Amino acid sequence: MKYRELNNTDGLSALGFGCMRFPRKGNGFDLDEIEREIRYAIDHGVNYFDTAYLYPGNEEAFGKVLEKIGARDKIYIATKMPHYMMKSTEEAEKRFNEQLGRLKTDHVDYYLMHMLPDAKTWDALCERGIDRWLEEKKKAGLIRRIGFSFHGSSELFVKILDRYDWEFAQIQYNYLDENSQAGKRGLKAAAQKGIPVIIMEPLRGGRLASNLPDKAIQIIRSETKCASSAEFALRWLWDQSEVTTILSGMNSMDMVEENIRIASMDLENSLTEADMGIYARVIEEIDRKMKVRCTGCAYCMPCPAGVDIPGCFSAYNNSYIDGYFNGIREYFMCTAMKNERTMASQCKKCGKCEKHCPQSIEIRKELTRVKRRFENPIFKLGTFFAPGHLKKKQ
C-alpha cells in the first residue's frame, strides 16, 4: 500500500474504504462479509474508513465490526454531520455523541461538515458557534481534524477554502469530472494551501467500472495495460500528486483485492501525453451514450411520491449503453416488480429531490424523459400482472 502526505503527518493510505455501499443481506447489512473485507483491507494497509451520520445504519454496522476485530488503533475513522442538522451547538453535541456511540469510539479522526454547499452556509454555522464547538472538540481530543465534503462549482469550493483553516476536504473527482464540480481547479487550490484532498466517486457510482460503452471498453483493453475499466479510472487519479486518498465504495472481496493491488503501484506522474489522449477518446464515447449524469449517491432520496430516482436513472442510462431491452428490463424489475411501486410516472414534481442533488440534475425534467422512454402501453400491461399489483387486488 502506498501512502500520501500533504501537510499531513498521518500518512493516509492511497486507498480509502468508502463505507456507504457496505454489502447487504436480506433487510440489513451482511456483517460477516463486511468483517471479512475490512479485515483484509486493514491487513493490507488501508487505514482510512469513511462513513456518515446520514448513511442508514452504516455507522452502527461499522462500529460493531471494528469493535469485534479490535482494530480501532490501526485506522482513521472519518464521518460526517449534515450542516442543516447543526442548528445549535446543543444539537451538534447531541448528534456527535450519538455518532460516538454508534461507532463505539471515544474520538473521530476526521470530522466533516457533510455537503457544505457554500461559504454563506459556513458563515451561518459560525454565527451559531459551530466553529468554536468544533475547535473545543479538537482541543479535547474528541475530533482530530476538521474538514468538509463538497458538491458544487470550483468557484464556490475555493470560497469555502478561504473561510476557515480547514485540515482536509473531500470532493467528487474523476476523469469525467475534471472540469465540473470542484474539479482540477479546486484540487489544485486545496493543494496550494497544503490541504489534503480525499476523493469520492472516483468511479461515478461504479459506472466507470461496469457500465462503459462497448467502444470505450475496447479502447481500454486494446490500448492500455489496465486489467479493468476500474483500474483505468483509478490510475488517472493516482497519477496526480495533489490527490491524497481515493475512497472506493467496496462491497465485494474482488473489489477490495483489485483496488489494493492498484493502490500498491507507483502511479504518481506515471501517465504520458499519449495516455491522456486515450482518456479523451474514452470520454468521447461515454458522452455519446450517457443521458443523465447520476452517480447513484441517493441524496435525492427518499422521494415523497415513492419514486426510486437513482434506479430510474440507472435503467435509463443503461438503455442507451447496454441496449433498450436491457434497460427496460432493469426498469421493470426495479420499479414495477416491487410491492410498493417506484416508477418515474409517480413523480409529483415537488422539487424536493433537486434541492439535495450534488450533480444539480434537473430531476423532474429527466424523470419525464424516463417515463416517456419506458412507460409505454406494453409496459403498463406488464405492470398489471406484476406481483405487487396482483397482491393489492387480492
N, C-alpha and C positions, 0 to 999 in steps of 0.2 A: 504494500500500500504506500502510495506517495502522500506526502503531507505538504501543505502550503501555509505560509505565514505572510501576513501583510499588516505590519504594526500590531502583531498578534502573537503573544508568547504561548498560546495554547497548542499550536501545531495541529490544526484540524486536518482530518483525513480528506483527501481529494474527493472521495465519495461519501456522501451523507445518506442516511437511511430516512426517506420520507415515509412517515407512518400513516398518512391519510388513507392509503389503499391496502391496509392490512387484509390478508386473506380471511374469508368468512366461511362459516359452516352453519347451515340452517339459518336461523334468525339472528345469530350472533357471530362473534369472532372465533376463528379456529386457533385457540390459544396454543395448542400443541405445535401447530405449523409455524405460528408466529415465533414461538420459543426456538424452534429449530433454526429458522432463518436468522434470528437475532444472535443466537449463539455463534453461528457460522460467521456472520458479519463481524462480530467483535473479535473472534479468534483470528480473523484475517485482517485486522487493523482498522475497521470502521469505528470511529469514535464520536460521530455527530448524529444525533437522532432528533428528528423534527416532528412535533405534533402541535395540537392547538385546542383551545377551550371549546371551539365550535365543532370539532370532529366528533360526532356522536359516539360515546363510549370509548373513544380512542385513548385518551389519557389514562383512563382506568385500566384498560387492557394492557397498555404498555407498562404501567406501574406494576401490575400483577406479575407479568413476565420478568421484568427487571428484578423485582424482589426475589423471585424464585431462583433465578440464576446467580444472584449475588454479584452483579457487575456494575453497581452504581458508580464505584470509584474509578472505573475504566473508561467511562464515556462522558460526553457532554449532552445534557438534555436541553433542547430548545423547545419552547412552547410560546403560545401567543394569546393575547387577550384582545377581543374586539374593542376598538376605541369607543364605540357607541354604548358599550356596557359599563364604561368608566365615567359615570355621571357625577361621581364624587369620590373622594379618597376612601370614604367608608365602603362604598360599593366596590371599589378596586380591591380593598383589603379583604372583603368577604370572598370575592371570586378568586383572588390569588390564593388564599388559604384553602379554598376548595380544590384548586389545582394541585397544591402540595399534597393534599390528602389523596387525590386520585393517583398521582404519580408516585406516592409512597416515598417521598424525599423531603429533606429539610431545606433544600435550596434549588433554584433553577439557574443553570449556567448561562443560557442565552434567552433573554425575555424580549418578545417582540410586541409592538403595537400592531395588531393584525389589520392588514389592508388599510393603512393610513393613506387617505386619498389626496391630501394637500396640506400646505403649510398652515392655512387658516384653521383647519381641524386640530392640528397640533397646538396652535396658539390657544384655542378654546380649552383644550385639555390642560394646558399650563395654567390658565386662569382658574381652573378648578383645583389646582395644586397637584396634578398628577406627576409633573416632572419632579417636584420635591419629594413626593411619595416614592417614586422610583429610586431616587438618589438615597433616600433613607433606607430602603430595602437593600440597596447595594452596599451602603456603609455597614449594615448589619450582617452582610454576608448571605442574605437570602436570594439576592439576584447578583450574578457576577458581571454580566454585560447587558447593555440596553441597546435595543435596535428596533427596526420596523420592517414590515413586509409591505410591498407596494405593487399596485397595478395602475398604470396610468401613463401619461406622457413623460418624456425625458425632461421637459421644462419644469413640470410640477415636482418631479423627483429631485432635481437639483435644488429647487427652492426649499424642500424639506431638509435636504442635507445641510443647508446653511443655517437652519433654525436651531440646531442643537448639537452638542458634542457627541454624536452617535458613535457607537463602538462596533456596529456592523449593520448591514442592510441585506434584505432579501428581495430579489427581483425575478420576474419571469424573463427568460432569455434563452434563445436557441437560434439555429440558423435561419428560421423563418421570421424571427422577431428581432433581427439585428437592428432594424431601423424603426421598430414600433415598440410600444411600452417604454420602459426606461431606456432600453436599447444600449447600443455601444456607447453613446454619449453619456448616459447615466453611469454605466460601468466604469468608464474612464474618470468621470468626475469623482466618483467614490474613491477610486484608487489614488487619485491625486491628493485626496485628504487623508490617505492612509487607512481607509475604512474597508475592512474585509467584506466581500460580497458573496452571499450564498445564492445559488441559482436554483430556482424552482421551474417546473415544467420544461425540463431540458428536452423532453420528447413530445411536448404538447399533448399530455394526457395519453401517451402511448402511440399517437398517430404517426409519429416519425419513426416508430419501430415496426408497426404491424399493418398500417393502412396506407402505405405509399402506392402511387400508381405503378403499374407494371413497368413502364418505361423508366421510371425513376429507380426502381429496384434493379433493372437490367444495367443501368449506368453504374450503380454502386458495385454490383457483382463483377462486372467486366473491367472496370477502370480503376478500382481501388483494391487495397489489401484487407479491407474490413471484412470481418466474419459475419456481420449483420448490419441491418439498417440502424439499429440502436448504436452500435459502435461508431458508425459513420457520424451520427449526431453528436455523440459524446466527445469524439476526437476534436470536433470543431470547437467545442467549449474548452477542453483542457489544453488546447493549443494556446489559449490566451492567458497570459501571466496575471491579469487582473482578476481572474476567476479564482476564488478561494476554495469553495466546496460546492459540489453539484449534488442536489437532492434527487434521488430516484425513488419513486413510489413503488418499491419492490413488493410483489405479493406471491412470488414463487421462488423456489430454490434455484431454478435455472436462471432467473433474472439476477439473483444475488451473486451467483458464481460468475456469470458473464460480466457483470458490472465491476466486480472486484478484479477480475482478470484485466480489464481495460484500464482501471484506475491504478494498476501496478506498473503501467508502462511510462516511459519518459516521453510525454507528449507535448510539453511546453515548447512553443515555437517550432513545431515539427512540420507544419503544413507549408507546402510550396505554392507558388503562384499558379502552377498547373492544377494543384489540388483545389484551390479556391475556385477555379474555373469549373470544376466538376460540381461543386456545391451550387454554383449559379445555375447550372443546367438542371440539376435535380429540383431546385426551387421553381424553375420554369414549368416543369412537369407537374409539380404539386399544385401550383396556382391555376393550372388549366382544369383541374378536377375538383378541388375543394370549393364548396359553395358557402359554408359558414365556418368562421374561424373559432369554433368552440373547442375548448380543451377538456371539457367534462369535469370541471372543478366542482360543479354543483352549488356554487354560491348563490345561484338564482333560485334554489330550492329551499323549502317546499313551495310549490305553486298553490295558491289558494283554490284554484279550479281543478287541481289534481293532475296537471299536465307533467309528464316526465320530459322536461325540457332538454336535458343533455341526451337522453335516449332518442328523442325525436331527431335532434340534430345529427347524432351519430349515424342513424339509419339513413337520413337524408344525404349526408356526405358520402356514405358508403354506396349509395345507389348510383353515384357518379363515378366512384373509384372502382368498386367491385362489380358493378352492373346493377340494373334496375331490379331484377328478380331477387338478388341477394339483399338489396336494400329494403324492398317492401316486405320480404320475409322477416327480416330483423325488426322492422317497424311493427308488423302484425304480432310477432312474439312478445315484443317489449311493451306494447300498448293495449292491444285488444284481447290478448290471452290472459290478462290479469283479472282477478275478481273485481278490482276497482280499476276502471279504465283510465288510461293516461294519455289519450290521443291529443294531437295538436288542435283539433276542432273544439276541444273543451275550453280553449283559451277565452277568457272574458275581457282581454285587453286592458287589464287594470294597470299594468306597467310596473308593478312591484318588482318583478324579476330584473328589469332593466336597471334599476337603481343599484343593484348589487353585482351586476356582471362586470368582472375585471377586464373583459375584452371589448366593452362598450358595444356589444352586439344589439342591433335593433330586433330584439327577440320577438315582439309581437308581429312585426312585418315578416320575419323569417318563418315563424310558425304558420302564417297564412300560406307561405310557399310550400311548406311541408304538407299541409292539408291538401293543397291543390295537386301535389305530385302523387300522393299516396291514397287519399280517401275518395276513391272512385266508386262507382256502383258495385263492382266486383268485391272490393274491399269491404264495403258496407254489408254486403250479403254474407261474407265470411264472418264478420263480427257478430251477425245474428246467431250463428251456430257455435260461436266460441263458448268455452266452458263458463266464463263469468256471466254471460248473458243468460244462458240456459239455467244457471243456478238461481239467478234472480227471478226468472219466470216461475220456477218451482216454489 
